[in-house]
């Protein structure tokens, strides 16, 4: 196999990234890439933590929030009074539908 089978050779630069778990990852970039195009941080391919170029000061892990249920998100947006009001409106709508259905059934038969 020659170069024509594997593509054109491009000069590249390699940067080392370090995460807080002590992993070191090497990423290659085209040598023609601008320094602004080379990321300052990446996700560590070993553990997924953020990895930066400074071995002595790797990036800190953002606070991981536990999984929230749909109800937990709703409770964040609504007060107890608002929730009670919405529940009352929904129950009233159900009662009205049932009353209309009962009246329609009574009228038919």
N, C-alpha and C positions, 0 to 999 in steps of 0.2 A: 504494500500500500504506500502510495506516495502522498505528497501534500495535496495534490488535486483531489484525492479521495477523502481527505479529512478537512478540507477547507483551507482558507488562507491564514497563514500565521500572522498574528497581531502581537506587537509588543505589549506587555502588560506589567502592571505594578501590583504588588501584594501588600495588603494592610493587615495588621494583626489587631484583633478585638479581644477584650477580656471581660468576663462577667464576674459577679460577686461570688459565684461558686468555684472560682479558680480555673474555669475552662478557658482555653485559648483557641480562637477560631481565626483562620486565614482566609481572606476574601481577595479575589483577583479582580482588577479593573483594567480597562484599556488604558495604555499609557497616554493616550491622547485626551483622556477625560479631564475635564476641569476639576480643580480641587473642590469646587462647590457641589459637583455631582457625586462626590464620594461621601457616603453617609457617615455622620459622626457616631451614630449608634446603630446597631443591628440587633436582632433577636438571636441569642445564642443557639446554634444548631443542636447543642447537647441538652440544654435544660429549658430553653425558651425565655430565660431572664434577659433583660437588656444588657448588651455588651458594648463597651466603649474602647477607645484607643489607648487610654491611660491605664496601665497595668496596676499602678499603685492606688488609683481612685476609680474603680469601676462604677458604673451608674447604679444608683439605688433602685431597688424594686419598688414600684408603685404599690400603694396599699391595695391589697386584694380584698374586695368586698364579697361577702358570701352571696350565694345565689338567692335571689328574691323571687317570691311567688307573685302571681298577678295580684292577689289580694294585698300583699305588702305594698306594692306600688300604688294601688288604689287608696290604701290607708294613708300614704304619704300625701296624696293630692286632696283628700276630703277630710273634713272634720266629722266628728260623730253626729253633729246636728245636720250637716249636709247629707250624710249617708242615710239618716233616718228620714229626711225629707224625700230623697230619691226613692227609698224603699216604699214609703207611703204612696207616692205617685204611681209606682209600678203596681202595687197591690190594688189601688183604686182602678187602674186601667183594666186589670184582670177581672175585678168584680163587675165592672161595666160590661165587658165582653160576655161574661157568663150570664148576666141579667138579660142582655140582648138575645143571646142564644136561647135562653129559657123562654123568653117571650115569643120568639119566632117559632119555637117548637110547639108552644101552647096554641099559637094562632093556626098552625097547620093541623093540629090534631085534636 
